[in-house]
Amino acid sequence: MNSCKKTVRHLLLIAIALSLTLVMPLPAQYRAGLQGVVTDPAGSAVPGAIVTLTSKETNQSHTAKTSDGGVYTIAGLAPGAFNLTVEKAGFSEEDPR
């Protein structure tokens, strides 16, 4: 009978430990992405442009190259404020603000 009580006690402790690990909060992991289309003043897609997104807080940069349709995608972004620049040979620099 004594060994039965020990077994029940061990099973109860294991159940409590498992339930605590299941309800412990995990740190929040917010991630976002940005997708857009680069066009010229006439509205035509700009393929092969380099899009750079730079965090104002950390100065960390993410880059992407536009597709044949001018589409770019940047994933895995932490929340924050960013500066966006687009570069392509033959195009002048312009501040969109």
N, CA, C and O atoms as a Tinker XYZ file with bonds, in Angstrom:
   388  protein
     1  N      0.821000   -1.189000    0.000000    73     2
     2  CA     0.000000    0.000000    0.000000    64     1     3
     3  C      0.865000    1.254000    0.000000    63     2     4     5
     4  O      0.524000    2.245000   -0.646000    81     3
     5  N      1.974000    1.216000    0.714000    73     3     6
     6  CA     2.872000    2.355000    0.802000    64     5     7
     7  C      3.470000    2.692000   -0.559000    63     6     8     9
     8  O      3.590000    3.869000   -0.898000    81     7
     9  N      3.847000    1.686000   -1.345000    73     7    10
    10  CA     4.408000    1.932000   -2.676000    64     9    11
    11  C      3.347000    2.487000   -3.621000    63    10    12    13
    12  O      3.663000    3.251000   -4.533000    81    11
    13  N      2.116000    2.112000   -3.406000    73    11    14
    14  CA     1.019000    2.645000   -4.225000    64    13    15
    15  C      0.843000    4.141000   -3.960000    63    14    16    17
    16  O      0.601000    4.907000   -4.893000    81    15
    17  N      0.964000    4.566000   -2.691000    73    15    18
    18  CA     0.853000    5.974000   -2.346000    64    17    19
    19  C      2.006000    6.778000   -2.961000    63    18    20    21
    20  O      1.809000    7.901000   -3.425000    81    19
    21  N      3.219000    6.187000   -2.960000    73    19    22
    22  CA     4.364000    6.861000   -3.551000    64    21    23
    23  C      4.175000    7.028000   -5.049000    63    22    24    25
    24  O      4.507000    8.077000   -5.603000    81    23
    25  N      3.648000    6.011000   -5.707000    73    23    26
    26  CA     3.416000    6.073000   -7.148000    64    25    27
    27  C      2.387000    7.155000   -7.474000    63    26    28    29
    28  O      2.568000    7.928000   -8.414000    81    27
    29  N      1.322000    7.202000   -6.704000    73    27    30
    30  CA     0.283000    8.209000   -6.915000    64    29    31
    31  C      0.865000    9.601000   -6.673000    63    30    32    33
    32  O      0.580000   10.537000   -7.420000    81    31
    33  N      1.680000    9.732000   -5.626000    73    31    34
    34  CA     2.302000   11.016000   -5.313000    64    33    35
    35  C      3.226000   11.459000   -6.452000    63    34    36    37
    36  O      3.213000   12.627000   -6.841000    81    35
    37  N      4.022000   10.534000   -6.985000    73    35    38
    38  CA     4.910000   10.862000   -8.099000    64    37    39
    39  C      4.119000   11.269000   -9.343000    63    38    40    41
    40  O      4.470000   12.232000  -10.023000    81    39
    41  N      3.064000   10.535000   -9.628000    73    39    42
    42  CA     2.235000   10.877000  -10.783000    64    41    43
    43  C      1.585000   12.251000  -10.607000    63    42    44    45
    44  O      1.458000   13.010000  -11.568000    81    43
    45  N      1.180000   12.561000   -9.394000    73    43    46
    46  CA     0.582000   13.859000   -9.110000    64    45    47
    47  C      1.601000   14.984000   -9.291000    63    46    48    49
    48  O      1.274000   16.029000   -9.853000    81    47
    49  N      2.827000   14.779000   -8.822000    73    47    50
    50  CA     3.881000   15.778000   -8.993000    64    49    51
    51  C      4.220000   15.982000  -10.470000    63    50    52    53
    52  O      4.428000   17.111000  -10.915000    81    51
    53  N      4.273000   14.905000  -11.211000    73    51    54
    54  CA     4.546000   15.007000  -12.655000    64    53    55
    55  C      3.423000   15.773000  -13.340000    63    54    56    57
    56  O      3.686000   16.630000  -14.183000    81    55
    57  N      2.183000   15.479000  -12.992000    73    55    58
    58  CA     1.043000   16.176000  -13.597000    64    57    59
    59  C      1.074000   17.665000  -13.281000    63    58    60    61
    60  O      0.775000   18.487000  -14.148000    81    59
    61  N      1.433000   18.023000  -12.048000    73    59    62
    62  CA     1.518000   19.441000  -11.668000    64    61    63
    63  C      2.637000   20.121000  -12.444000    63    62    64    65
    64  O      2.459000   21.224000  -12.960000    81    63
    65  N      3.786000   19.464000  -12.527000    73    63    66
    66  CA     4.918000   20.053000  -13.259000    64    65    67
    67  C      4.571000   20.262000  -14.729000    63    66    68    69
    68  O      4.888000   21.311000  -15.291000    81    67
    69  N      3.930000   19.292000  -15.355000    73    67    70
    70  CA     3.540000   19.434000  -16.758000    64    69    71
    71  C      2.520000   20.549000  -16.945000    63    70    72    73
    72  O      2.598000   21.308000  -17.911000    81    71
    73  N      1.570000   20.651000  -16.034000    73    71    74
    74  CA     0.555000   21.695000  -16.187000    64    73    75
    75  C      1.171000   23.079000  -16.022000    63    74    76    77
    76  O      0.736000   24.025000  -16.679000    81    75
    77  N      2.178000   23.217000  -15.157000    73    75    78
    78  CA     2.835000   24.513000  -14.991000    64    77    79
    79  C      3.616000   24.909000  -16.235000    63    78    80    81
    80  O      3.631000   26.083000  -16.604000    81    79
    81  N      4.259000   23.957000  -16.882000    73    79    82
    82  CA     5.018000   24.295000  -18.090000    64    81    83
    83  C      4.092000   24.654000  -19.242000    63    82    84    85
    84  O      4.482000   25.413000  -20.129000    81    83
    85  N      2.894000   24.132000  -19.245000    73    83    86
    86  CA     1.964000   24.433000  -20.330000    64    85    87
    87  C      1.315000   25.809000  -20.183000    63    86    88    89
    88  O      0.896000   26.397000  -21.180000    81    87
    89  N      1.227000   26.328000  -18.967000    73    87    90
    90  CA     0.562000   27.611000  -18.766000    64    89    91
    91  C      1.534000   28.765000  -18.579000    63    90    92    93
    92  O      1.097000   29.910000  -18.465000    81    91
    93  N      2.837000   28.507000  -18.544000    73    91    94
    94  CA     3.805000   29.593000  -18.395000    64    93    95
    95  C      3.812000   30.431000  -19.667000    63    94    96    97
    96  O      3.871000   29.884000  -20.769000    81    95
    97  N      3.754000   31.746000  -19.527000    73    95    98
    98  CA     3.724000   32.596000  -20.725000    64    97    99
    99  C      5.071000   32.592000  -21.444000    63    98   100   101
   100  O      6.130000   32.561000  -20.817000    81    99
   101  N      5.004000   32.625000  -22.754000    73    99   102
   102  CA     6.199000   32.733000  -23.574000    64   101   103
   103  C      6.395000   34.194000  -23.952000    63   102   104   105
   104  O      5.417000   34.935000  -24.047000    81   103
   105  N      7.638000   34.627000  -24.170000    73   103   106
   106  CA     7.849000   36.011000  -24.590000    64   105   107
   107  C      7.192000   36.254000  -25.951000    63   106   108   109
   108  O      7.236000   35.406000  -26.842000    81   107
   109  N      6.592000   37.415000  -26.084000    73   107   110
   110  CA     5.920000   37.765000  -27.339000    64   109   111
   111  C      6.941000   37.924000  -28.455000    63   110   112   113
   112  O      8.015000   38.492000  -28.259000    81   111
   113  N      6.592000   37.421000  -29.610000    73   111   114
   114  CA     7.461000   37.536000  -30.775000    64   113   115
   115  C      6.658000   38.161000  -31.911000    63   114   116   117
   116  O      6.028000   37.467000  -32.710000    81   115
   117  N      6.699000   39.463000  -31.957000    73   115   118
   118  CA     5.974000   40.180000  -32.994000    64   117   119
   119  C      6.862000   40.279000  -34.223000    63   118   120   121
   120  O      8.012000   40.706000  -34.125000    81   119
   121  N      6.353000   39.899000  -35.349000    73   119   122
   122  CA     7.081000   40.023000  -36.609000    64   121   123
   123  C      6.095000   40.484000  -37.676000    63   122   124   125
   124  O      4.923000   40.106000  -37.679000    81   123
   125  N      6.601000   41.297000  -38.564000    73   123   126
   126  CA     5.761000   41.830000  -39.625000    64   125   127
   127  C      6.520000   41.749000  -40.936000    63   126   128   129
   128  O      7.693000   41.378000  -40.967000    81   127
   129  N      5.859000   42.090000  -41.985000    73   127   130
   130  CA     6.481000   42.120000  -43.301000    64   129   131
   131  C      5.969000   43.310000  -44.089000    63   130   132   133
   132  O      4.974000   43.942000  -43.734000    81   131
   133  N      6.670000   43.589000  -45.152000    73   131   134
   134  CA     6.305000   44.710000  -46.015000    64   133   135
   135  C      6.388000   44.229000  -47.457000    63   134   136   137
   136  O      7.358000   43.583000  -47.854000    81   135
   137  N      5.367000   44.549000  -48.228000    73   135   138
   138  CA     5.364000   44.212000  -49.645000    64   137   139
   139  C      4.875000   45.427000  -50.411000    63   138   140   141
   140  O      3.973000   46.136000  -49.963000    81   139
   141  N      5.473000   45.661000  -51.565000    73   139   142
   142  CA     5.061000   46.804000  -52.362000    64   141   143
   143  C      5.479000   46.647000  -53.807000    63   142   144   145
   144  O      6.070000   45.640000  -54.198000    81   143
   145  N      5.163000   47.659000  -54.591000    73   143   146
   146  CA     5.506000   47.679000  -56.009000    64   145   147
   147  C      6.219000   48.995000  -56.296000    63   146   148   149
   148  O      5.736000   50.068000  -55.934000    81   147
   149  N      7.370000   48.900000  -56.948000    73   147   150
   150  CA     8.114000   50.096000  -57.340000    64   149   151
   151  C      7.734000   50.425000  -58.774000    63   150   152   153
   152  O      7.837000   49.585000  -59.668000    81   151
   153  N      7.285000   51.682000  -58.982000    73   151   154
   154  CA     6.901000   52.125000  -60.323000    64   153   155
   155  C      7.628000   53.424000  -60.657000    63   154   156   157
   156  O      8.053000   54.165000  -59.770000    81   155
   157  N      7.757000   53.676000  -61.937000    73   155   158
   158  CA     8.355000   54.936000  -62.385000    64   157   159
   159  C      7.249000   55.996000  -62.460000    63   158   160   161
   160  O      6.083000   55.677000  -62.230000    81   159
   161  N      7.593000   57.254000  -62.779000    73   159   162
   162  CA     6.571000   58.312000  -62.825000    64   161   163
   163  C      5.423000   58.031000  -63.808000    63   162   164   165
   164  O      4.322000   58.556000  -63.641000    81   163
   165  N      5.677000   57.212000  -64.821000    73   163   166
   166  CA     4.617000   56.885000  -65.785000    64   165   167
   167  C      3.748000   55.726000  -65.306000    63   166   168   169
   168  O      2.756000   55.386000  -65.950000    81   167
   169  N      4.120000   55.113000  -64.168000    73   167   170
   170  CA     3.321000   54.010000  -63.628000    64   169   171
   171  C      3.800000   52.635000  -64.051000    63   170   172   173
   172  O      3.168000   51.637000  -63.703000    81   171
   173  N      4.902000   52.550000  -64.792000    73   171   174
   174  CA     5.441000   51.252000  -65.215000    64   173   175
   175  C      6.265000   50.636000  -64.087000    63   174   176   177
   176  O      6.917000   51.344000  -63.320000    81   175
   177  N      6.224000   49.315000  -63.999000    73   175   178
   178  CA     6.986000   48.600000  -62.979000    64   177   179
   179  C      8.481000   48.791000  -63.205000    63   178   180   181
   180  O      8.941000   48.909000  -64.341000    81   179
   181  N      9.233000   48.818000  -62.108000    73   179   182
   182  CA    10.688000   48.970000  -62.180000    64   181   183
   183  C     11.324000   47.660000  -61.687000    63   182   184   185
   184  O     11.456000   47.456000  -60.480000    81   183
   185  N     11.715000   46.778000  -62.609000    73   183   186
   186  CA    12.349000   45.529000  -62.190000    64   185   187
   187  C     13.814000   45.753000  -61.822000    63   186   188   189
   188  O     14.472000   46.646000  -62.355000    81   187
   189  N     14.316000   44.921000  -60.896000    73   187   190
   190  CA    15.729000   44.969000  -60.534000    64   189   191
   191  C     16.139000   46.123000  -59.648000    63   190   192   193
   192  O     17.335000   46.354000  -59.467000    81   191
   193  N     15.191000   46.857000  -59.087000    73   191   194
   194  CA    15.530000   47.942000  -58.158000    64   193   195
   195  C     15.869000   47.342000  -56.794000    63   194   196   197
   196  O     15.331000   46.305000  -56.408000    81   195
   197  N     16.757000   48.003000  -56.084000    73   195   198
   198  CA    17.125000   47.560000  -54.738000    64   197   199
   199  C     16.351000   48.388000  -53.721000    63   198   200   201
   200  O     16.492000   49.609000  -53.663000    81   199
   201  N     15.540000   47.718000  -52.928000    73   199   202
   202  CA    14.736000   48.355000  -51.890000    64   201   203
   203  C     15.424000   48.092000  -50.555000    63   202   204   205
   204  O     15.704000   46.945000  -50.208000    81   203
   205  N     15.695000   49.162000  -49.810000    73   203   206
   206  CA    16.350000   49.033000  -48.507000    64   205   207
   207  C     15.459000   49.644000  -47.438000    63   206   208   209
   208  O     15.023000   50.790000  -47.547000    81   207
   209  N     15.200000   48.859000  -46.408000    73   207   210
   210  CA    14.389000   49.300000  -45.281000    64   209   211
   211  C     15.309000   49.324000  -44.059000    63   210   212   213
   212  O     15.861000   48.294000  -43.672000    81   211
   213  N     15.473000   50.512000  -43.452000    73   211   214
   214  CA    16.406000   50.677000  -42.340000    64   213   215
   215  C     15.664000   51.118000  -41.087000    63   214   216   217
   216  O     14.909000   52.090000  -41.111000    81   215
   217  N     15.885000   50.397000  -39.992000    73   215   218
   218  CA    15.253000   50.731000  -38.715000    64   217   219
   219  C     15.838000   52.029000  -38.175000    63   218   220   221
   220  O     17.056000   52.205000  -38.131000    81   219
   221  N     14.953000   52.939000  -37.764000    73   219   222
   222  CA    15.397000   54.199000  -37.173000    64   221   223
   223  C     15.969000   53.984000  -35.777000    63   222   224   225
   224  O     16.813000   54.763000  -35.334000    81   223
   225  N     15.524000   52.942000  -35.076000    73   223   226
   226  CA    15.990000   52.684000  -33.714000    64   225   227
   227  C     17.328000   51.931000  -33.696000    63   226   228   229
   228  O     18.218000   52.275000  -32.919000    81   227
   229  N     17.472000   50.909000  -34.546000    73   227   230
   230  CA    18.653000   50.039000  -34.481000    64   229   231
   231  C     19.620000   50.232000  -35.643000    63   230   232   233
   232  O     20.748000   49.740000  -35.601000    81   231
   233  N     19.187000   50.940000  -36.673000    73   231   234
   234  CA    19.973000   51.145000  -37.895000    64   233   235
   235  C     20.218000   49.844000  -38.660000    63   234   236   237
   236  O     21.070000   49.799000  -39.548000    81   235
   237  N     19.479000   48.792000  -38.322000    73   235   238
   238  CA    19.585000   47.513000  -39.029000    64   237   239
   239  C     18.833000   47.619000  -40.347000    63   238   240   241
   240  O     17.717000   48.137000  -40.398000    81   239
   241  N     19.460000   47.120000  -41.422000    73   239   242
   242  CA    18.865000   47.220000  -42.756000    64   241   243
   243  C     18.422000   45.863000  -43.286000    63   242   244   245
   244  O     19.036000   44.831000  -43.015000    81   243
   245  N     17.336000   45.901000  -44.051000    73   243   246
   246  CA    16.827000   44.735000  -44.769000    64   245   247
   247  C     16.720000   45.164000  -46.230000    63   246   248   249
   248  O     16.225000   46.252000  -46.526000    81   247
   249  N     17.184000   44.310000  -47.142000    73   247   250
   250  CA    17.113000   44.671000  -48.556000    64   249   251
   251  C     16.367000   43.612000  -49.344000    63   250   252   253
   252  O     16.291000   42.446000  -48.955000    81   251
   253  N     15.822000   44.055000  -50.460000    73   251   254
   254  CA    15.136000   43.168000  -51.385000    64   253   255
   255  C     15.310000   43.722000  -52.792000    63   254   256   257
   256  O     15.491000   44.925000  -52.979000    81   255
   257  N     15.254000   42.844000  -53.768000    73   255   258
   258  CA    15.339000   43.238000  -55.174000    64   257   259
   259  C     13.962000   43.049000  -55.797000    63   258   260   261
   260  O     13.310000   42.027000  -55.581000    81   259
   261  N     13.522000   44.039000  -56.572000    73   259   262
   262  CA    12.193000   43.946000  -57.170000    64   261   263
   263  C     12.176000   42.903000  -58.288000    63   262   264   265
   264  O     13.168000   42.687000  -58.984000    81   263
   265  N     11.023000   42.270000  -58.433000    73   263   266
   266  CA    10.819000   41.262000  -59.473000    64   265   267
   267  C     10.600000   41.937000  -60.820000    63   266   268   269
   268  O     10.643000   43.163000  -60.921000    81   267
   269  N     10.366000   41.141000  -61.847000    73   267   270
   270  CA    10.070000   41.690000  -63.182000    64   269   271
   271  C      8.842000   42.600000  -63.155000    63   270   272   273
   272  O      8.727000   43.515000  -63.971000    81   271
   273  N      7.927000   42.348000  -62.217000    73   271   274
   274  CA     6.730000   43.179000  -62.076000    64   273   275
   275  C      6.916000   44.336000  -61.114000    63   274   276   277
   276  O      5.958000   45.055000  -60.829000    81   275
   277  N      8.153000   44.538000  -60.595000    73   275   278
   278  CA     8.422000   45.633000  -59.673000    64   277   279
   279  C      8.066000   45.339000  -58.225000    63   278   280   281
   280  O      8.129000   46.226000  -57.374000    81   279
   281  N      7.692000   44.094000  -57.941000    73   279   282
   282  CA     7.239000   43.712000  -56.605000    64   281   283
   283  C      8.435000   43.367000  -55.710000    63   282   284   285
   284  O      9.376000   42.706000  -56.147000    81   283
   285  N      8.386000   43.819000  -54.463000    73   283   286
   286  CA     9.391000   43.453000  -53.465000    64   285   287
   287  C      8.679000   42.980000  -52.200000    63   286   288   289
   288  O      7.550000   43.382000  -51.923000    81   287
   289  N      9.354000   42.123000  -51.441000    73   287   290
   290  CA     8.838000   41.626000  -50.165000    64   289   291
   291  C      9.979000   41.596000  -49.164000    63   290   292   293
   292  O     11.060000   41.082000  -49.453000    81   291
   293  N      9.730000   42.152000  -47.983000    73   291   294
   294  CA    10.690000   42.100000  -46.880000    64   293   295
   295  C      9.942000   41.529000  -45.684000    63   294   296   297
   296  O      8.936000   42.089000  -45.248000    81   295
   297  N     10.439000   40.407000  -45.151000    73   295   298
   298  CA     9.767000   39.719000  -44.042000    64   297   299
   299  C     10.636000   39.751000  -42.789000    63   298   300   301
   300  O     11.806000   40.130000  -42.838000    81   299
   301  N     10.046000   39.349000  -41.671000    73   299   302
   302  CA    10.771000   39.220000  -40.420000    64   301   303
   303  C     11.120000   40.534000  -39.751000    63   302   304   305
   304  O     12.179000   40.658000  -39.135000    81   303
   305  N     10.248000   41.505000  -39.866000    73   303   306
   306  CA    10.516000   42.831000  -39.295000    64   305   307
   307  C      9.974000   42.941000  -37.874000    63   306   308   309
   308  O      8.850000   42.527000  -37.590000    81   307
   309  N     10.781000   43.498000  -36.999000    73   307   310
   310  CA    10.310000   43.823000  -35.657000    64   309   311
   311  C      9.524000   45.140000  -35.736000    63   310   312   313
   312  O      9.753000   45.939000  -36.643000    81   311
   313  N      8.612000   45.367000  -34.805000    73   311   314
   314  CA     7.874000   46.631000  -34.823000    64   313   315
   315  C      8.816000   47.820000  -34.683000    63   314   316   317
   316  O      9.843000   47.728000  -34.009000    81   315
   317  N      8.473000   48.923000  -35.310000    73   315   318
   318  CA     9.282000   50.125000  -35.199000    64   317   319
   319  C      9.094000   51.041000  -36.380000    63   318   320   321
   320  O      8.277000   50.787000  -37.266000    81   319
   321  N      9.864000   52.117000  -36.380000    73   319   322
   322  CA     9.841000   53.097000  -37.462000    64   321   323
   323  C     11.009000   52.810000  -38.408000    63   322   324   325
   324  O     12.100000   52.449000  -37.967000    81   323
   325  N     10.772000   52.972000  -39.698000    73   323   326
   326  CA    11.760000   52.633000  -40.714000    64   325   327
   327  C     11.882000   53.737000  -41.758000    63   326   328   329
   328  O     10.955000   54.520000  -41.966000    81   327
   329  N     13.039000   53.785000  -42.409000    73   327   330
   330  CA    13.244000   54.595000  -43.607000    64   329   331
   331  C     13.322000   53.640000  -44.785000    63   330   332   333
   332  O     13.957000   52.589000  -44.698000    81   331
   333  N     12.677000   54.002000  -45.883000    73   331   334
   334  CA    12.664000   53.169000  -47.088000    64   333   335
   335  C     13.364000   53.919000  -48.211000    63   334   336   337
   336  O     13.042000   55.075000  -48.486000    81   335
   337  N     14.323000   53.262000  -48.860000    73   335   338
   338  CA    14.984000   53.849000  -50.022000    64   337   339
   339  C     14.925000   52.844000  -51.163000    63   338   340   341
   340  O     14.911000   51.633000  -50.944000    81   339
   341  N     14.892000   53.367000  -52.386000    73   339   342
   342  CA    14.887000   52.536000  -53.588000    64   341   343
   343  C     15.957000   53.059000  -54.521000    63   342   344   345
   344  O     16.025000   54.259000  -54.789000    81   343
   345  N     16.798000   52.157000  -55.021000    73   343   346
   346  CA    17.874000   52.548000  -55.924000    64   345   347
   347  C     17.810000   51.725000  -57.202000    63   346   348   349
   348  O     17.546000   50.523000  -57.180000    81   347
   349  N     18.060000   52.406000  -58.316000    73   347   350
   350  CA    18.117000   51.737000  -59.623000    64   349   351
   351  C     18.916000   52.644000  -60.551000    63   350   352   353
   352  O     18.662000   53.846000  -60.628000    81   351
   353  N     19.871000   52.065000  -61.246000    73   351   354
   354  CA    20.668000   52.843000  -62.199000    64   353   355
   355  C     19.748000   53.494000  -63.225000    63   354   356   357
   356  O     18.817000   52.866000  -63.729000    81   355
   357  N     20.020000   54.755000  -63.524000    73   355   358
   358  CA    19.209000   55.487000  -64.493000    64   357   359
   359  C     18.073000   56.276000  -63.875000    63   358   360   361
   360  O     17.388000   57.027000  -64.569000    81   359
   361  N     17.862000   56.113000  -62.565000    73   359   362
   362  CA    16.803000   56.846000  -61.867000    64   361   363
   363  C     17.458000   57.820000  -60.888000    63   362   364   365
   364  O     18.491000   57.514000  -60.293000    81   363
   365  N     16.852000   58.982000  -60.729000    73   363   366
   366  CA    17.395000   59.970000  -59.787000    64   365   367
   367  C     16.873000   59.679000  -58.389000    63   366   368   369
   368  O     15.849000   59.017000  -58.216000    81   367
   369  N     17.592000   60.185000  -57.398000    73   367   370
   370  CA    17.188000   60.018000  -56.010000    64   369   371
   371  C     16.101000   61.028000  -55.690000    63   370   372   373
   372  O     16.183000   62.198000  -56.064000    81   371
   373  N     15.067000   60.543000  -54.979000    73   371   374
   374  CA    13.967000   61.426000  -54.613000    64   373   375
   375  C     13.503000   61.068000  -53.218000    63   374   376   377
   376  O     13.348000   59.889000  -52.902000    81   375
   377  N     13.280000   62.059000  -52.384000    73   375   378
   378  CA    12.792000   61.828000  -51.034000    64   377   379
   379  C     11.263000   61.804000  -51.078000    63   378   380   381
   380  O     10.640000   62.822000  -51.378000    81   379
   381  N     10.648000   60.646000  -50.781000    73   379   382
   382  CA     9.179000   60.547000  -50.889000    64   381   383
   383  C      8.424000   61.269000  -49.794000    63   382   384   385
   384  O      7.197000   61.343000  -49.854000    81   383
   385  N      9.119000   61.812000  -48.783000    73   383   386
   386  CA     8.402000   62.490000  -47.681000    64   385   387
   387  C      7.919000   63.775000  -48.134000    63   386   388
   388  O      7.291000   64.505000  -47.366000    81   387
